[in-house]
Structures are given as structure tokens and as C-alpha cells.
Amino acid sequence: MAKQAPQMLAVGDYIRLKKRELNSHQAYRAGVGEMSSFHEAVDGIILSIRNVHTGHLIDKTKGALDQYVVEVVYNRTFNARYASLRNAARGVEDPTTTPGWRKLRAVLRKSTEDGKLFSTASPALLTDSPLASLLDGWKIVKVWSQDLETLEKPEQEEAVEKA
């Protein structure tokens, strides 16, 4: 699947930080008896979008992407090597196939449709929201929206795949 520069971002979208050295996460993998350092892309689900001019949370971007800050729930939240079993099932390598990933994405989209937007700056996020009971040990990354690329498929490709 070819990655595209996003024209618009919305809460619940699946995204990746653009490939640049500064946007890579340093990680470690155990090889045969040795540790090696490598950089991996940061993928995740958009938790919130904030307009930097107004300070307000919004459900989707409009216009130039350089006017938004986005909070991303990093996919490691759903990887059993880095997270609890509450978030991820053991033996599942692709975080996007876990029930926790799919449920969080569905709840974010439903909440957005209902006009409820959340952020890590929202006191109610972990106490009085439909998100409160979903995850254990969230890993959140805050980025400028211009640093993102979408992993969403265009609607027409999805329709062809479903047929």
C-alpha cells in the first residue's frame, strides 16, 4: 500500500510519522546473543487534534496541516512485548489486528460523531470517558500534523477490497 501525504486528518485515523531520522523511535532487538540498535517508524491512531491558533480540540483538520498538533496513541500500546495483556494478546505481531486497537479506534470515531473530543490534557479522559477502561499504560506521542502520513486506504480501494 502506497503511503500518501494526508490532505485531511481526523480523530481515529491510522497514521505514521514521516520517515525522518528525528521522527524515528530508537529501539533495541535481541539478536543471537547480542543487542543491536535500530530505528523504527512510529505508527498509531489519532487521539486528538488541536488547532494551535485557537487552542480548541477539533474532529478533523481543514486547510494547511501546519496549524495543528496531534496526539497519537502509539502502536506499541497494542504490542504484547511492550504492553499489558489488557491491551494486546500474546503472539500477535501486528498491533492493528488486536481487539484493543480496533475497539479504541471505533470508540474514538463514535465519540467524535457524538461531539465528544478527548485529549491527554482533558481531566475526564481517564476517569469519565468511554476511553477510560480501554487501555492500560497508554503510549502517547504529540506531533505537528505536517509530520504525519496517512496509512488509511482511499475509500475506493476499500470498496474494491470488500467486493
Kinemage of the C-alpha trace (Angstrom):
@kinemage 1
@onewidth
@group {chain A} dominant
@subgroup {mainchain}
@vectorlist {calphas} color= white
{ca met a 1} P 0.000 0.000 0.000
{ca ala a 2} L 1.457 3.345 -1.033
{ca lys a 3} L 1.606 5.985 1.640
{ca gln a 4} L 0.085 9.350 0.884
{ca ala a 5} L 0.552 12.819 2.236
{ca pro a 6} L -2.677 13.474 4.111
{ca gln a 7} L -4.970 16.186 2.813
{ca met a 8} L -7.108 15.915 5.923
{ca leu a 9} L -6.663 14.116 9.236
{ca ala a 10} L -9.445 13.001 11.570
{ca val a 11} L -9.640 11.604 15.096
{ca gly a 12} L -9.334 7.819 14.839
{ca asp a 13} L -7.216 7.830 11.654
{ca tyr a 14} L -4.322 5.407 11.381
{ca ile a 15} L -1.112 7.379 10.691
{ca arg a 16} L 2.688 7.213 10.695
{ca leu a 17} L 5.264 9.868 11.438
{ca lys a 18} L 7.044 10.706 8.208
{ca lys a 19} L 10.301 8.889 7.712
{ca arg a 20} L 12.983 11.184 9.023
{ca glu a 21} L 15.723 10.444 11.478
{ca leu a 22} L 14.197 12.832 14.035
{ca asn a 23} L 10.813 11.058 13.836
{ca ser a 24} L 12.181 7.563 14.380
{ca his a 25} L 11.935 5.825 17.707
{ca gln a 26} L 15.148 4.233 18.966
{ca ala a 27} L 14.540 0.633 19.929
{ca tyr a 28} L 16.536 -2.476 20.687
{ca arg a 29} L 16.229 -6.010 19.357
{ca ala a 30} L 17.855 -9.039 20.842
{ca gly a 31} L 19.783 -10.954 18.203
{ca val a 32} L 21.609 -14.189 18.697
{ca gly a 33} L 23.488 -13.285 21.849
{ca glu a 34} L 23.777 -9.571 21.092
{ca met a 35} L 21.793 -6.358 21.294
{ca ser a 36} L 21.597 -4.111 18.267
{ca ser a 37} L 20.182 -0.640 17.952
{ca phe a 38} L 17.802 0.325 15.156
{ca his a 39} L 15.203 2.964 14.405
{ca glu a 40} L 11.581 2.145 13.736
{ca ala a 41} L 8.706 4.185 12.425
{ca val a 42} L 6.093 5.475 14.847
{ca asp a 43} L 2.588 4.372 13.782
{ca gly a 44} L -0.623 4.909 15.672
{ca ile a 45} L -4.190 6.144 15.983
{ca ile a 46} L -5.026 9.839 16.234
{ca leu a 47} L -6.393 10.512 19.735
{ca ser a 48} L -6.799 14.263 19.385
{ca ile a 49} L -6.256 17.204 17.056
{ca arg a 50} L -5.718 20.683 18.479
{ca asn a 51} L -5.786 23.894 16.458
{ca val a 52} L -2.749 25.837 17.668
{ca his a 53} L -4.315 29.210 16.796
{ca thr a 54} L -7.486 28.741 18.858
{ca gly a 55} L -6.325 26.081 21.324
{ca his a 56} L -9.542 24.135 20.675
{ca leu a 57} L -9.840 20.420 20.037
{ca ile a 58} L -11.330 19.603 16.644
{ca asp a 59} L -12.535 16.410 14.975
{ca lys a 60} L -10.695 16.886 11.640
{ca thr a 61} L -8.208 19.208 10.022
{ca lys a 62} L -9.108 21.843 7.445
{ca gly a 63} L -6.566 23.687 5.322
{ca ala a 64} L -2.843 23.702 5.959
{ca leu a 65} L -1.650 20.958 8.287
{ca asp a 66} L 0.973 23.156 9.943
{ca gln a 67} L -1.673 24.699 12.223
{ca tyr a 68} L -2.464 21.528 14.194
{ca val a 69} L -0.882 19.455 16.945
{ca val a 70} L -1.926 15.824 17.042
{ca glu a 71} L -1.812 13.277 19.873
{ca val a 72} L -1.177 9.761 18.608
{ca val a 73} L -1.727 6.530 20.555
{ca tyr a 74} L 1.480 4.753 19.559
{ca asn a 75} L 1.013 1.203 18.241
{ca arg a 76} L 3.367 -0.134 20.922
{ca thr a 77} L 0.382 0.318 23.253
{ca phe a 78} L -1.064 -2.758 21.485
{ca asn a 79} L 2.109 -4.846 21.195
{ca ala a 80} L 2.407 -7.557 23.854
{ca arg a 81} L 6.209 -7.111 24.006
{ca tyr a 82} L 5.734 -3.567 25.317
{ca ala a 83} L 2.242 -3.506 26.830
{ca ser a 84} L -0.060 -5.400 29.130
{ca leu a 85} L -2.325 -8.267 28.103
{ca arg a 86} L -5.239 -5.898 28.653
{ca asn a 87} L -4.078 -4.019 25.524
{ca ala a 88} L -2.608 -6.803 23.420
{ca ala a 89} L -2.816 -10.544 23.013
{ca arg a 90} L 0.380 -12.604 23.239
{ca gly a 91} L 1.695 -13.895 19.942
{ca val a 92} L 0.111 -11.134 17.864
{ca glu a 93} L 2.784 -9.231 15.953
{ca asp a 94} L 0.587 -6.725 14.081
{ca pro a 95} L -0.930 -4.334 16.638
{ca thr a 96} L -3.693 -3.328 14.206
{ca thr a 97} L -5.170 -6.828 14.419
{ca thr a 98} L -5.694 -6.750 18.182
{ca pro a 99} L -9.170 -6.272 19.651
{ca gly a 100} L -7.894 -3.355 21.774
{ca trp a 101} L -6.648 -1.434 18.708
{ca arg a 102} L -9.903 -1.941 16.811
{ca lys a 103} L -12.041 -1.093 19.841
{ca leu a 104} L -10.119 2.106 20.651
{ca arg a 105} L -10.429 3.246 17.056
{ca ala a 106} L -14.180 2.516 16.978
{ca val a 107} L -14.782 4.303 20.306
{ca leu a 108} L -12.797 7.352 19.158
{ca arg a 109} L -14.806 7.586 15.944
{ca lys a 110} L -18.146 7.082 17.726
{ca ser a 111} L -17.289 9.678 20.391
{ca thr a 112} L -16.298 12.132 17.660
{ca glu a 113} L -19.633 11.558 15.877
{ca asp a 114} L -21.345 12.322 19.207
{ca gly a 115} L -19.370 15.584 19.505
{ca lys a 116} L -17.088 14.377 22.310
{ca leu a 117} L -13.386 15.056 21.848
{ca phe a 118} L -10.659 13.927 24.234
{ca ser a 119} L -7.025 14.780 24.849
{ca thr a 120} L -4.384 13.873 27.401
{ca ala a 121} L -4.980 17.413 28.678
{ca ser a 122} L -8.641 16.510 29.382
{ca pro a 123} L -9.074 15.581 33.058
{ca ala a 124} L -12.019 13.351 32.149
{ca leu a 125} L -10.006 11.234 29.695
{ca leu a 126} L -9.071 8.543 32.195
{ca thr a 127} L -11.946 8.918 34.634
{ca asp a 128} L -15.172 9.859 32.904
{ca ser a 129} L -14.899 8.867 29.241
{ca pro a 130} L -15.612 5.775 27.164
{ca leu a 131} L -11.824 5.509 26.752
{ca ala a 132} L -11.121 5.172 30.472
{ca ser a 133} L -11.490 1.397 30.667
{ca leu a 134} L -9.960 0.525 27.306
{ca leu a 135} L -6.224 0.723 27.789
{ca asp a 136} L -3.579 0.126 30.388
{ca gly a 137} L -0.338 2.086 30.011
{ca trp a 138} L -1.055 4.281 27.020
{ca lys a 139} L 1.906 5.432 24.960
{ca ile a 140} L 1.093 8.875 23.535
{ca val a 141} L 3.199 10.877 21.082
{ca lys a 142} L 2.449 14.573 20.377
{ca val a 143} L 3.436 15.795 16.918
{ca trp a 144} L 2.792 18.564 14.407
{ca ser a 145} L 0.285 17.279 11.875
{ca gln a 146} L 2.584 18.223 8.987
{ca asp a 147} L 4.924 15.440 10.218
{ca leu a 148} L 2.319 12.737 9.541
{ca glu a 149} L 1.478 10.494 6.640
{ca thr a 150} L -1.716 8.523 6.434
{ca leu a 151} L -1.938 4.745 6.465
{ca glu a 152} L -5.629 4.927 5.583
{ca lys a 153} L -6.700 3.410 2.298
{ca pro a 154} L -8.625 5.594 -0.113
{ca glu a 155} L -12.377 4.864 0.056
{ca gln a 156} L -12.464 3.454 -3.480
{ca glu a 157} L -9.726 0.882 -2.688
{ca glu a 158} L -11.641 -0.227 0.415
{ca ala a 159} L -14.820 -0.665 -1.647
{ca val a 160} L -12.932 -2.828 -4.180
{ca glu a 161} L -11.448 -4.965 -1.393
{ca lys a 162} L -14.893 -5.544 0.156
{ca ala a 163} L -16.398 -6.621 -3.192
